[in-house]
Structure formats: structure tokens, C-alpha cells
Amino acid sequence: MSNDPCSQFGLRLSEIRKSRGWSQERLASESGLARSYVGGVERGQRNIALRNICKLAGALGLSPSVLLVLPDSSASAARRSNGGIAAHPN
């Protein structure tokens, strides 16, 4: 798994979308974003703006913070870089 935050965010978005049985086209339509943009976000090719995170979260009926819960590899990397102490989320 990549440690790139864009890739991790894209994976998280894809997992949530698929768990609802939604296509990229439906998510794009519900959020007002282009399907090609949603696909690029899911592939980690886009550095998504906060405004678009909010649009996607709203379409999915979620708080934006839910989309920002990235896979554990990022938490493990943060602990390693901080001497074994995970950064405190504010």
C-alpha cells in the first residue's frame, strides 16, 4: 500500500463508494463532480480540495472527517517518525 495521502484517500473513497453499491458515475452525479475527476481521485492522481471532499461526503451522507480516516499504514509511519508516539488529532 502506498504511503501517498492522495492514494490513501482515493482508496478510502473507493471502499466507501463500493460498500454502498454505487458506481463512480452515481457518486459523481450526486456530488456534482465529473466522473473522470472522481476516478482520478480514487486512483490517487488528484490532490483533492477540501471543498470537493465536502461535496463527496455530503453526497455519501457522511461527515468529511469520515473520508479522512486513512488506512493504518499512515498512523504507523507517523508513530515511527515521532519516536513511537502517534500525533494527537486536534
N, C-alpha and C positions, 0 to 999 in steps of 0.2 A: 504494500500500500504506500502511496506517495505521501510525503510529509507536506506537500504543497497545499496551503489552505484553500486555494481555488478548487483543486481536485477533491479535497475532502468535503468541501461544501457541496460540490456537484454530486458526489456520491450520496451524501445525506439527503439532498433534494430528490434524487432519483429513487432512493429507497422509500421515502415517504410517498412520493407520487405513485409508485408501483403498488405500495401497500393499500392504496385506495382504489386500485384498478383503473387509474387514469392514464391516458396517453399524454405524450408531450403536447400534442395538439390541443387536448382539452385544457391542460394546465395553462397553456399559452392563451387560449381563448378566455378562460376565467380570470386570468390576471391582467389581460390587456397587453401582453408582451408577444413578440413574434416567436413562432415555433422554432425558427432557426436559432434565435437568441437563447431560448430555454435549452435547446440541445447543446449549444456551446457552453452554457453554464454547467450543465450536467457532466460534460466532458472535461471540465476544468480549464477550458480555453478562454473564458471570460472572467475578468476581475469585476464581479458584480457590485453595483452600487447599493447603498443602504436603501434608497427609495425602491429599487427593484426587489430587494429582499422583502420589504414590507408588502409589496404588491403580491408576491408569490405566497407569503404567509397568509395574507388576507384571503386569497383565492382558496387556500387549503383550510381556512378556518382555524389557523394557528397563530400563536404569538411569534413574532420574528425570532425571539430567543430560542425557540424550539429548533429552528433551522440552523442555528449556530452551535448546537451541541455536536461537535465534530467527533470523529472516531477516537478511540483511546490512544492511538499512536501519538497524537499531538500532546496529550497530557503526559505520556511517558517521556517524550522529548523535553517537555517543559521541566519535568522533575529532574531529569539528567542535567539540564543546563543550569538549574538553580540549586545544585548540590543535593538533590533528592527531595526538595521541597517544592510542591506544586504552587504555582502563583495563585493568589487569592482572587476569585472573581468578584468584581465590585458590583 
